[in-house]
Amino acid sequence: MTAFIIGHGMRRFPAYVSEDMTTVMWEPGTNPDSWKDFVEVAKGSGVSFMTMNAVSLDREDVEFLTERLRQSYYSNDEDMEEARWLKSHIGKTGFVQLGYPYQGIIFLFEVSTDWYDRYQRLLDLADDVGMMIDEPDQDDEH
């Protein structure tokens, strides 16, 4: 991806564009190489750079998730097994975001793997459960 972007005369700006920005998402359809079309549209728009963010799964991420689920009263064996299964994806890239600014809007292309989507689902579950456990009872405050 980097070589393709540079080959089109643009620079790569390492950054993640958050949901706080005004964005328009690219619809890739069924074309696995639609990111190339996205880069070509950016080039045609006259932009000089693209944002690029990639997320790889680290061992610490999997260990944190597993521990968080283990401490939860609401996790089940299936969730724990899925978290352990994620170890086979350590070091792999699971999410990529490309973006470019044009007339006050950030245009985005995002793609993720199935295993990364499953990781995010488990992470959200662990966060939700952690919030329920960490929040004091309203009765305790009175």
DSSP file (Angstrom, degrees, kcal/mol; ACC not computed):
  #  RESIDUE AA STRUCTURE BP1 BP2  ACC     N-H-->O    O-->H-N    N-H-->O    O-->H-N    TCO  KAPPA ALPHA  PHI   PSI    X-CA   Y-CA   Z-CA
    1    1 A M     >        0   0    0      0, 0.0     4,-2.6     0, 0.0     5,-0.2   0.000 360.0 360.0 360.0 -44.8    0.0    0.0    0.0
    2    2 A T  H  >  +     0   0    0      1,-0.2     4,-2.7     2,-0.2     5,-0.3   0.930 360.0  48.0 -59.6 -45.9    2.8    2.4    0.9
    3    3 A A  H  > S+     0   0    0      1,-0.2     4,-2.5     2,-0.2    -1,-0.2   0.880 111.3  51.2 -63.4 -37.3    4.6    1.8   -2.4
    4    4 A F  H  > S+     0   0    0      2,-0.2     4,-0.8     1,-0.2    -1,-0.2   0.912 111.8  46.6 -65.9 -42.6    1.3    2.3   -4.3
    5    5 A I  H ><>S+     0   0    0     -4,-2.6     5,-1.7     2,-0.2     3,-0.9   0.943 115.5  44.9 -64.4 -48.7    0.6    5.6   -2.5
    6    6 A I  H ><5S+     0   0    0     -4,-2.7     3,-2.1     1,-0.3    -2,-0.2   0.875 107.2  60.4 -63.8 -37.4    4.1    6.9   -3.0
    7    7 A G  H 3<5S+     0   0    0     -4,-2.5    -1,-0.3     1,-0.3    -2,-0.2   0.726 100.0  56.5 -62.9 -21.6    4.1    5.7   -6.6
    8    8 A H  T <<5S-     0   0    0     -3,-0.9    -1,-0.3    -4,-0.8    -2,-0.2   0.255 124.3-104.9 -93.1  10.8    1.1    8.1   -7.1
    9    9 A G  T < 5S+     0   0    0     -3,-2.1     2,-0.3     1,-0.3    -3,-0.2   0.649  81.1 122.5  80.3  15.7    3.2   11.0   -5.9
   10   10 A M      < -     0   0    0     -5,-1.7    -1,-0.3    39,-0.0    39,-0.3  -0.764  56.6-125.8-109.1 156.9    1.6   11.4   -2.5
   11   11 A R  E     -a   49   0A   0     37,-2.6    39,-2.4    -2,-0.3     2,-0.5  -0.649  20.2-123.5 -94.9 157.0    3.1   11.2    0.9
   12   12 A R  E     -a   50   0A   0     -2,-0.2    39,-0.2    37,-0.2    37,-0.0  -0.900  19.2-163.8-103.1 125.5    2.0    8.9    3.7
   13   13 A F  E     -a   51   0A   0     37,-3.6    39,-1.9    -2,-0.5     2,-0.8  -0.933  19.3-135.3-110.2 109.8    1.0   10.6    6.9
   14   14 A P  E     +a   52   0A   0      0, 0.0     2,-0.3     0, 0.0    39,-0.2  -0.515  55.5 120.3 -71.4 107.9    0.9    8.1    9.8
   15   15 A A        -     0   0    0     37,-1.1     2,-0.5    -2,-0.8    82,-0.1  -0.986  56.5-129.1-162.5 154.3   -2.3    8.9   11.6
   16   16 A Y        -     0   0    0     -2,-0.3     2,-0.7    35,-0.1    82,-0.0  -0.953  21.7-142.3-108.6 130.3   -5.7    7.5   12.7
   17   17 A V        -     0   0    0     -2,-0.5    36,-0.0    36,-0.0    -2,-0.0  -0.835  23.4-148.0 -93.4 117.7   -8.8    9.5   11.8
   18   18 A S    >   -     0   0    0     -2,-0.7     3,-1.3     1,-0.1    -1,-0.0  -0.223  27.0-103.2 -82.6 172.8  -11.2    9.3   14.7
   19   19 A E  T 3  S+     0   0    0      1,-0.2     4,-0.1     3,-0.0    -1,-0.1   0.569 110.8  79.1 -70.5  -9.6  -15.0    9.3   14.6
   20   20 A D  T 3  S+     0   0    0      2,-0.1    -1,-0.2     0, 0.0     2,-0.2   0.683  81.6  80.6 -72.5 -17.7  -14.9   12.9   15.9
   21   21 A M  S <  S-     0   0    0     -3,-1.3     2,-0.7     1,-0.1    84,-0.1  -0.504  93.9-103.8 -88.3 156.0  -14.1   14.2   12.4
   22   22 A T        +     0   0    0     82,-0.2    84,-2.5    -2,-0.2     2,-0.3  -0.725  58.0 172.2 -77.4 116.7  -16.5   14.7    9.6
   23   23 A T  E     -b  106   0A   0     -2,-0.7     2,-0.4    82,-0.2    84,-0.2  -0.870  35.7-151.7-131.1 159.1  -15.9   11.7    7.3
   24   24 A V  E     -b  107   0A   0     82,-2.0    84,-2.9    -2,-0.3     2,-0.3  -0.997  25.4-139.3-127.1 125.4  -17.2   10.0    4.3
   25   25 A M  E     -b  108   0A   0     -2,-0.4     2,-0.3    82,-0.2    84,-0.2  -0.678  13.0-125.6 -90.5 137.5  -16.6    6.2    4.1
   26   26 A W        -     0   0    0     82,-2.9    84,-0.3    -2,-0.3    -1,-0.0  -0.589  16.6-138.8 -74.8 137.1  -15.6    4.5    0.9
   27   27 A E        -     0   0    0     -2,-0.3    -1,-0.0     1,-0.1    82,-0.0  -0.884  16.9-172.0 -99.7 106.2  -17.9    1.5   -0.1
   28   28 A P    >   -     0   0    0      0, 0.0     3,-1.4     0, 0.0    -1,-0.1   0.680  13.1-166.9 -75.5 -16.2  -15.5   -1.2   -1.3
   29   29 A G  T 3   -     0   0    0      1,-0.2     5,-0.0     3,-0.1     0, 0.0  -0.434  61.7 -39.4  63.5-138.0  -18.2   -3.5   -2.6
   30   30 A T  T 3  S+     0   0    0     -2,-0.1    -1,-0.2     3,-0.0     3,-0.0   0.355 107.0 111.3-103.5   4.4  -16.9   -7.0   -3.4
   31   31 A N    X   -     0   0    0     -3,-1.4     3,-1.6     1,-0.2     4,-0.1  -0.708  50.2-164.0 -84.2 110.9  -13.6   -5.8   -4.9
   32   32 A P  T 3  S+     0   0    0      0, 0.0     3,-0.3     0, 0.0    -1,-0.2   0.711  91.1  51.6 -67.3 -18.1  -10.7   -6.7   -2.5
   33   33 A D  T >> S+     0   0    0      1,-0.2     3,-1.7     2,-0.1     4,-0.7   0.124  71.1 114.7-102.1  19.8   -8.4   -4.2   -4.4
   34   34 A S  H <>  +     0   0    0     -3,-1.6     4,-2.1     1,-0.3    -1,-0.2   0.702  61.9  75.0 -66.0 -16.5  -10.8   -1.3   -4.1
   35   35 A W  H 3> S+     0   0    0     -3,-0.3     4,-2.3     1,-0.2    -1,-0.3   0.842  91.2  56.8 -61.7 -30.8   -8.3    0.5   -1.9
   36   36 A K  H <> S+     0   0    0     -3,-1.7     4,-2.2     2,-0.2    -1,-0.2   0.900 105.3  49.5 -66.5 -39.8   -6.3    1.1   -5.1
   37   37 A D  H  X S+     0   0    0     -4,-0.7     4,-2.2     2,-0.2    -2,-0.2   0.899 108.9  54.0 -62.9 -39.9   -9.3    2.9   -6.6
   38   38 A F  H  X S+     0   0    0     -4,-2.1     4,-2.2     1,-0.2    -2,-0.2   0.924 108.5  48.1 -59.3 -46.4   -9.5    4.9   -3.4
   39   39 A V  H  X S+     0   0    0     -4,-2.3     4,-2.4     1,-0.2    -1,-0.2   0.893 110.8  51.5 -62.0 -40.5   -5.9    6.0   -3.8
   40   40 A E  H  X S+     0   0    0     -4,-2.2     4,-2.3     2,-0.2    -1,-0.2   0.861 108.4  50.8 -67.5 -35.0   -6.5    6.9   -7.4
   41   41 A V  H  X S+     0   0    0     -4,-2.2     4,-1.4     2,-0.2    -1,-0.2   0.909 109.7  51.3 -65.5 -41.9   -9.5    9.1   -6.4
   42   42 A A  H  <>S+     0   0    0     -4,-2.2     5,-1.5     2,-0.2     4,-0.5   0.928 110.6  48.4 -59.8 -45.0   -7.4   10.8   -3.8
   43   43 A K  H ><5S+     0   0    0     -4,-2.4     3,-1.4     1,-0.2    -1,-0.2   0.914 109.8  52.0 -60.9 -43.9   -4.7   11.5   -6.5
   44   44 A G  H 3<5S+     0   0    0     -4,-2.3    -1,-0.2     1,-0.3    -2,-0.2   0.736 102.5  60.4 -65.7 -22.5   -7.4   12.8   -8.9
   45   45 A S  T 3<5S-     0   0    0     -4,-1.4    -1,-0.3    -3,-0.4    -2,-0.2   0.574 114.2-118.3 -80.4 -10.1   -8.6   15.1   -6.1
   46   46 A G  T < 5 +     0   0    0     -3,-1.4    -3,-0.2    -4,-0.5    -2,-0.1   0.632  58.5 153.4  85.3  14.1   -5.2   16.8   -6.0
   47   47 A V      < -     0   0    0     -5,-1.5    -1,-0.2     1,-0.1     3,-0.1  -0.459  37.1-151.9 -76.9 152.7   -4.2   15.9   -2.5
   48   48 A S  S    S+     0   0    0     -2,-0.1   -37,-2.6     1,-0.1     2,-0.3   0.546  72.1  27.4-101.6  -9.5   -0.6   15.7   -1.6
   49   49 A F  E     -a   11   0A   0    -39,-0.3     2,-0.4    52,-0.1   -37,-0.2  -0.980  58.3-150.6-148.7 161.3   -0.8   13.2    1.2
   50   50 A M  E     -a   12   0A   0    -39,-2.4   -37,-3.6    -2,-0.3     2,-0.2  -0.984  22.3-125.2-128.8 143.3   -2.9   10.4    2.7
   51   51 A T  E     -aC  13  99A   0     48,-2.8    48,-1.9    -2,-0.4     2,-0.4  -0.622  30.4-171.0 -80.1 149.1   -3.3    9.3    6.3
   52   52 A M  E     +aC  14  98A   0    -39,-1.9   -37,-1.1    -2,-0.2     2,-0.4  -0.980  12.0 172.3-146.3 130.9   -2.5    5.7    7.0
   53   53 A N  E     - C   0  97A   0     44,-2.4    44,-3.0    -2,-0.4     2,-0.4  -0.999   4.1-178.1-138.6 134.7   -3.0    3.6   10.1
   54   54 A A  E     - C   0  96A   0     -2,-0.4     2,-0.5    42,-0.2    42,-0.2  -0.996  11.5-153.7-132.8 139.4   -2.5   -0.1   10.5
   55   55 A V  E     - C   0  95A   0     40,-2.5    39,-2.9    -2,-0.4    40,-1.3  -0.957   9.5-171.8-118.5 125.1   -3.2   -2.2   13.6
   56   56 A S  E     - C   0  93A   0     -2,-0.5     2,-0.5    37,-0.3    37,-0.2  -0.835  30.2-110.0-109.7 152.2   -1.4   -5.4   14.4
   57   57 A L        -     0   0    0     35,-2.0    34,-3.6    32,-0.5     2,-0.3  -0.709  34.1-159.8 -85.1 124.8   -2.3   -7.7   17.2
   58   58 A D     >  -     0   0    0     -2,-0.5     4,-1.7    32,-0.2     3,-0.3  -0.686  28.4-118.7-100.5 155.8    0.3   -7.8   20.0
   59   59 A R  H  > S+     0   0    0     -2,-0.3     4,-2.5     1,-0.2     5,-0.2   0.888 116.4  56.1 -57.4 -40.0    0.8  -10.5   22.6
   60   60 A E  H  > S+     0   0    0      1,-0.2     4,-2.6     2,-0.2    -1,-0.2   0.859 103.1  55.2 -63.1 -35.3    0.1   -8.0   25.3
   61   61 A D  H  > S+     0   0    0     -3,-0.3     4,-2.4     2,-0.2    -1,-0.2   0.929 110.8  44.0 -62.0 -45.8   -3.3   -7.2   23.7
   62   62 A V  H  X S+     0   0    0     -4,-1.7     4,-2.7     2,-0.2    -2,-0.2   0.901 114.0  50.1 -67.6 -41.3   -4.3  -10.9   23.8
   63   63 A E  H  X S+     0   0    0     -4,-2.5     4,-2.5     2,-0.2     5,-0.2   0.913 111.4  48.7 -64.0 -42.3   -3.1  -11.3   27.3
   64   64 A F  H  X S+     0   0    0     -4,-2.6     4,-2.6     2,-0.2    -2,-0.2   0.939 113.4  47.0 -60.9 -47.8   -5.0   -8.2   28.5
   65   65 A L  H  X S+     0   0    0     -4,-2.4     4,-2.5     1,-0.2     5,-0.2   0.927 112.7  48.8 -61.4 -46.7   -8.1   -9.4   26.8
   66   66 A T  H  X S+     0   0    0     -4,-2.7     4,-2.4     1,-0.2    -1,-0.2   0.918 113.6  46.5 -61.0 -44.7   -7.9  -12.9   28.2
   67   67 A E  H  X S+     0   0    0     -4,-2.5     4,-2.1     2,-0.2    -1,-0.2   0.906 111.5  51.5 -65.2 -41.6   -7.3  -11.6   31.7
   68   68 A R  H  < S+     0   0    0     -4,-2.6     4,-0.5    -5,-0.2    -2,-0.2   0.912 113.4  44.5 -62.2 -42.7  -10.1   -9.1   31.5
   69   69 A L  H >< S+     0   0    0     -4,-2.5     3,-0.9     1,-0.2     6,-0.4   0.885 110.2  55.6 -68.4 -38.0  -12.5  -11.8   30.4
   70   70 A R  H 3< S+     0   0    0     -4,-2.4    -2,-0.2     1,-0.2    -1,-0.2   0.875 107.4  49.5 -62.2 -37.5  -11.2  -14.2   33.0
   71   71 A Q  T 3< S+     0   0    0     -4,-2.1    -1,-0.2    -5,-0.1     2,-0.2   0.600  93.7  98.9 -77.7 -10.8  -12.0  -11.7   35.8
   72   72 A S    <   -     0   0    0     -3,-0.9     3,-0.3    -4,-0.5    58,-0.1  -0.541  62.8-153.1 -82.0 141.1  -15.5  -11.2   34.4
   73   73 A Y  S    S+     0   0    0     -2,-0.2    -1,-0.1     1,-0.2    -4,-0.1   0.634  95.7  54.5 -78.9 -15.3  -18.5  -12.9   36.0
   74   74 A Y  S    S+     0   0    0     -5,-0.1    -1,-0.2     2,-0.1     2,-0.1   0.465  81.7 103.5-103.2  -3.3  -20.3  -12.7   32.7
   75   75 A S        -     0   0    0     -6,-0.4     2,-0.3    -3,-0.3    -6,-0.0  -0.387  54.7-152.1 -77.9 160.3  -17.8  -14.3   30.3
   76   76 A N     >  -     0   0    0     -2,-0.1     4,-2.0     1,-0.1     3,-0.2  -0.783  30.8 -99.6-126.3 172.7  -18.3  -17.8   29.0
   77   77 A D  H  > S+     0   0    0     -2,-0.3     4,-2.6     1,-0.2     5,-0.2   0.845 120.1  57.1 -61.7 -34.9  -16.1  -20.7   27.9
   78   78 A E  H  > S+     0   0    0      2,-0.2     4,-2.2     1,-0.2    -1,-0.2   0.917 107.4  47.3 -64.2 -43.2  -16.8  -19.8   24.2
   79   79 A D  H  > S+     0   0    0      2,-0.2     4,-2.2     1,-0.2    -2,-0.2   0.902 112.8  49.6 -63.7 -41.4  -15.5  -16.2   24.7
   80   80 A M  H  X S+     0   0    0     -4,-2.0     4,-2.2     2,-0.2    -2,-0.2   0.909 110.9  49.2 -65.0 -41.5  -12.4  -17.5   26.5
   81   81 A E  H  X S+     0   0    0     -4,-2.6     4,-2.2     1,-0.2    -1,-0.2   0.897 110.6  50.6 -64.3 -40.4  -11.7  -20.1   23.8
   82   82 A E  H  X S+     0   0    0     -4,-2.2     4,-1.2     2,-0.2    -1,-0.2   0.895 109.1  51.3 -64.8 -39.8  -12.0  -17.4   21.2
   83   83 A A  H  < S+     0   0    0     -4,-2.2     4,-0.3     1,-0.2     3,-0.3   0.904 111.2  47.7 -63.5 -41.5   -9.6  -15.1   23.0
   84   84 A R  H >< S+     0   0    0     -4,-2.2     3,-1.5     1,-0.2     4,-0.2   0.876 106.1  58.8 -66.3 -36.3   -7.1  -17.9   23.3
   85   85 A W  H >< S+     0   0    0     -4,-2.2     3,-1.8     1,-0.3    -1,-0.2   0.802  91.3  70.7 -61.7 -29.8   -7.5  -18.6   19.5
   86   86 A L  G >< S+     0   0    0     -4,-1.2     3,-2.4    -3,-0.3    -1,-0.3   0.719  77.3  80.0 -61.9 -20.4   -6.5  -15.0   18.8
   87   87 A K  G X  S+     0   0    0     -3,-1.5     3,-1.3    -4,-0.3    -1,-0.3   0.803  81.6  65.6 -57.0 -28.0   -2.9  -16.0   19.8
   88   88 A S  G <  S+     0   0    0     -3,-1.8    -1,-0.3     1,-0.2    -2,-0.2   0.605 100.5  51.6 -71.0  -8.7   -2.5  -17.5   16.3
   89   89 A H  G X  S+     0   0    0     -3,-2.4     3,-2.1    -4,-0.1   -32,-0.5   0.302  75.2 133.8-109.9   7.6   -2.9  -14.0   14.9
   90   90 A I  T <  S+     0   0    0     -3,-1.3   -32,-0.2     1,-0.3     3,-0.1  -0.371  75.6  19.6 -60.0 132.4   -0.2  -12.3   17.0
   91   91 A G  T 3  S+     0   0    0    -34,-3.6     2,-0.3     1,-0.3    -1,-0.3   0.311  99.8 117.7  89.7  -8.0    2.0  -10.1   14.8
   92   92 A K    <   -     0   0    0     -3,-2.1   -35,-2.0   -35,-0.2     2,-0.4  -0.651  69.1-115.8 -93.5 149.3   -0.6  -10.0   12.0
   93   93 A T  E     +C   56   0A   0     -2,-0.3   -37,-0.3   -37,-0.2     3,-0.1  -0.710  35.6 169.6 -82.8 129.0   -2.2   -6.8   10.7
   94   94 A G  E     +     0   0A   0    -39,-2.9    19,-2.3    -2,-0.4     2,-0.3   0.569  60.1  34.9-115.2 -14.5   -6.0   -6.9   11.2
   95   95 A F  E     -CD  55 112A   0    -40,-1.3   -40,-2.5    17,-0.2     2,-0.4  -0.998  54.5-177.9-147.1 136.8   -7.1   -3.3   10.4
   96   96 A V  E     -CD  54 111A   0     15,-2.5    15,-2.2    -2,-0.3     2,-0.4  -1.000   3.7-171.6-135.3 135.4   -6.0   -0.7    7.9
   97   97 A Q  E     -CD  53 110A   0    -44,-3.0   -44,-2.4    -2,-0.4     2,-0.4  -0.995   2.3-176.1-127.0 128.0   -7.4    2.8    7.5
   98   98 A L  E     +CD  52 109A   0     11,-2.9    11,-2.8    -2,-0.4     2,-0.3  -0.919  13.8 167.3-115.2 147.6   -6.5    5.2    4.6
   99   99 A G  E     -CD  51 108A   0    -48,-1.9   -48,-2.8    -2,-0.4     9,-0.2  -0.995  19.1-169.8-155.7 159.5   -7.8    8.7    4.4
  100  100 A Y  E     - D   0 107A   0      7,-1.8     7,-2.9    -2,-0.3     2,-0.3  -0.982  24.5-122.8-150.7 145.0   -7.4   12.0    2.7
  101  101 A P  E     + D   0 106A   0      0, 0.0     2,-0.3     0, 0.0     5,-0.2  -0.664  31.4 169.2 -88.0 141.1   -8.7   15.5    3.4
  102  102 A Y  E >   - D   0 105A   0      3,-2.8     3,-1.5    -2,-0.3    -2,-0.1  -0.862  66.8 -22.0-154.2 118.3  -10.7   17.3    0.7
  103  103 A Q  T 3  S-     0   0    0     -2,-0.3     3,-0.1     1,-0.3     0, 0.0   0.865 126.8 -46.6  50.0  46.6  -12.8   20.5    1.2
  104  104 A G  T 3  S+     0   0    0      1,-0.2     2,-0.4     0, 0.0    -1,-0.3   0.489 120.3  99.3  82.9   3.7  -13.1   20.1    4.9
  105  105 A I  E <   - D   0 102A   0     -3,-1.5    -3,-2.8   -84,-0.1     2,-0.6  -0.940  65.6-136.4-122.2 144.8  -14.1   16.5    4.9
  106  106 A I  E     -bD  23 101A   0    -84,-2.5   -82,-2.0    -2,-0.4     2,-0.5  -0.898  16.0-151.6-100.0 122.2  -11.9   13.4    5.5
  107  107 A F  E     -bD  24 100A   0     -7,-2.9    -7,-1.8    -2,-0.6     2,-0.4  -0.814  20.4-163.1 -93.1 131.2  -12.6   10.6    3.0
  108  108 A L  E     -bD  25  99A   0    -84,-2.9   -82,-2.9    -2,-0.5     2,-0.4  -0.890  24.0-169.3-124.4 145.9  -11.8    7.2    4.5
  109  109 A F  E     + D   0  98A   0    -11,-2.8   -11,-2.9    -2,-0.4     2,-0.4  -0.999  19.7 178.8-124.0 125.8  -11.2    3.6    3.4
  110  110 A E  E     + D   0  97A   0     -2,-0.4     2,-0.3   -84,-0.3   -13,-0.2  -0.985   7.0 173.8-129.9 141.6  -11.2    1.0    6.2
  111  111 A V  E     + D   0  96A   0    -15,-2.2   -15,-2.5    -2,-0.4     2,-0.3  -0.996   3.4 178.6-143.6 142.3  -10.7   -2.7    6.0
  112  112 A S  E     - D   0  95A   0     -2,-0.3   -17,-0.2   -17,-0.2     2,-0.1  -0.972  26.8-114.9-141.1 156.9  -10.4   -5.4    8.7
  113  113 A T     >  -     0   0    0    -19,-2.3     4,-2.0    -2,-0.3     5,-0.2  -0.442  30.8-112.6 -84.0 162.8  -10.0   -9.1    8.9
  114  114 A D  H  > S+     0   0    0      1,-0.2     4,-2.1     2,-0.2     5,-0.2   0.906 118.5  52.3 -61.2 -41.8  -12.7  -11.4   10.3
  115  115 A W  H  > S+     0   0    0      1,-0.2     4,-2.1     2,-0.2    -1,-0.2   0.861 107.9  51.6 -66.8 -32.6  -10.4  -12.3   13.2
  116  116 A Y  H  > S+     0   0    0      2,-0.2     4,-2.7     1,-0.2    -1,-0.2   0.895 107.9  51.8 -69.1 -39.1   -9.8   -8.6   14.0
  117  117 A D  H  X S+     0   0    0     -4,-2.0     4,-2.1     2,-0.2    -2,-0.2   0.899 110.4  49.0 -61.6 -39.9  -13.6   -8.0   14.1
  118  118 A R  H  X S+     0   0    0     -4,-2.1     4,-2.2     2,-0.2    -2,-0.2   0.891 109.8  52.0 -66.0 -39.5  -13.9  -10.9   16.5
  119  119 A Y  H  X S+     0   0    0     -4,-2.1     4,-2.6     1,-0.2    -2,-0.2   0.930 109.8  48.9 -60.6 -46.2  -11.1   -9.4   18.6
  120  120 A Q  H  X S+     0   0    0     -4,-2.7     4,-2.7     2,-0.2    -2,-0.2   0.883 109.2  52.9 -62.3 -38.9  -12.9   -6.0   18.7
  121  121 A R  H  X S+     0   0    0     -4,-2.1     4,-2.2     2,-0.2    -1,-0.2   0.928 112.1  44.8 -61.9 -45.2  -16.2   -7.7   19.7
  122  122 A L  H  X S+     0   0    0     -4,-2.2     4,-2.7     2,-0.2    -2,-0.2   0.882 112.3  52.0 -66.3 -38.3  -14.5   -9.4   22.6
  123  123 A L  H  X S+     0   0    0     -4,-2.6     4,-2.5     2,-0.2    -2,-0.2   0.912 110.2  48.3 -64.6 -42.5  -12.7   -6.2   23.6
  124  124 A D  H  X S+     0   0    0     -4,-2.7     4,-2.8     2,-0.2    -2,-0.2   0.907 111.6  50.6 -63.0 -41.7  -16.0   -4.4   23.6
  125  125 A L  H  X S+     0   0    0     -4,-2.2     4,-2.5     2,-0.2     5,-0.2   0.928 111.3  47.8 -60.9 -45.6  -17.5   -7.2   25.7
  126  126 A A  H  X S+     0   0    0     -4,-2.7     4,-2.4     1,-0.2    -2,-0.2   0.887 112.9  48.8 -64.4 -39.0  -14.6   -7.0   28.2
  127  127 A D  H  X S+     0   0    0     -4,-2.5     4,-2.4     2,-0.2    -2,-0.2   0.920 111.8  48.7 -65.9 -44.1  -14.9   -3.2   28.4
  128  128 A D  H  X S+     0   0    0     -4,-2.8     4,-1.9     2,-0.2    -2,-0.2   0.923 114.3  45.3 -62.1 -44.3  -18.7   -3.3   28.9
  129  129 A V  H  X S+     0   0    0     -4,-2.5     4,-2.1     1,-0.2    -1,-0.2   0.898 111.5  53.1 -66.3 -40.3  -18.3   -5.9   31.7
  130  130 A G  H  X S+     0   0    0     -4,-2.4     4,-2.8    -5,-0.2    -2,-0.2   0.884 107.9  50.9 -62.3 -38.5  -15.4   -4.0   33.2
  131  131 A M  H  X S+     0   0    0     -4,-2.4     4,-1.8     2,-0.2    -1,-0.2   0.898 109.8  49.9 -65.9 -39.3  -17.6   -0.9   33.4
  132  132 A M  H  < S+     0   0    0     -4,-1.9    -2,-0.2     1,-0.2    -1,-0.2   0.879 116.1  42.4 -66.9 -36.3  -20.4   -2.8   35.1
  133  133 A I  H  < S+     0   0    0     -4,-2.1    -2,-0.2     1,-0.2    -1,-0.2   0.891 116.6  46.9 -75.6 -40.2  -18.0   -4.2   37.6
  134  134 A D  H  < S+     0   0    0     -4,-2.8    -2,-0.2    -5,-0.2    -1,-0.2   0.730  90.2  94.4 -77.4 -23.7  -16.1   -1.0   38.2
  135  135 A E  S  < S-     0   0    0     -4,-1.8     3,-0.1    -5,-0.2     2,-0.1  -0.526  79.0-122.3 -73.7 131.2  -19.1    1.3   38.6
  136  136 A P        -     0   0    0      0, 0.0     2,-0.1     0, 0.0    -1,-0.1  -0.383  31.6 -99.3 -69.5 150.0  -20.2    1.8   42.2
  137  137 A D    >>  -     0   0    0      1,-0.1     4,-0.9    -2,-0.1     3,-0.6  -0.451  23.9-131.0 -64.5 138.7  -23.7    0.8   43.2
  138  138 A Q  H >> S+     0   0    0      1,-0.2     3,-0.6     2,-0.2     4,-0.5   0.849 109.8  56.8 -61.4 -32.0  -26.0    3.8   43.3
  139  139 A D  H >4 S+     0   0    0      1,-0.2     3,-0.8     2,-0.2    -1,-0.2   0.820  99.2  59.9 -67.6 -30.2  -27.2    2.6   46.7
  140  140 A D  H <4 S+     0   0    0     -3,-0.6    -1,-0.2     1,-0.2    -2,-0.2   0.768  98.7  58.5 -68.4 -24.8  -23.6    2.7   48.0
  141  141 A E  H <<        0   0    0     -4,-0.9    -1,-0.2    -3,-0.6    -2,-0.2   0.700 360.0 360.0 -78.8 -19.0  -23.4    6.4   47.2
  142  142 A H    <<        0   0    0     -3,-0.8    -1,-0.2    -4,-0.5    -2,-0.2   0.433 360.0 360.0 -97.2 360.0  -26.3    7.3   49.5
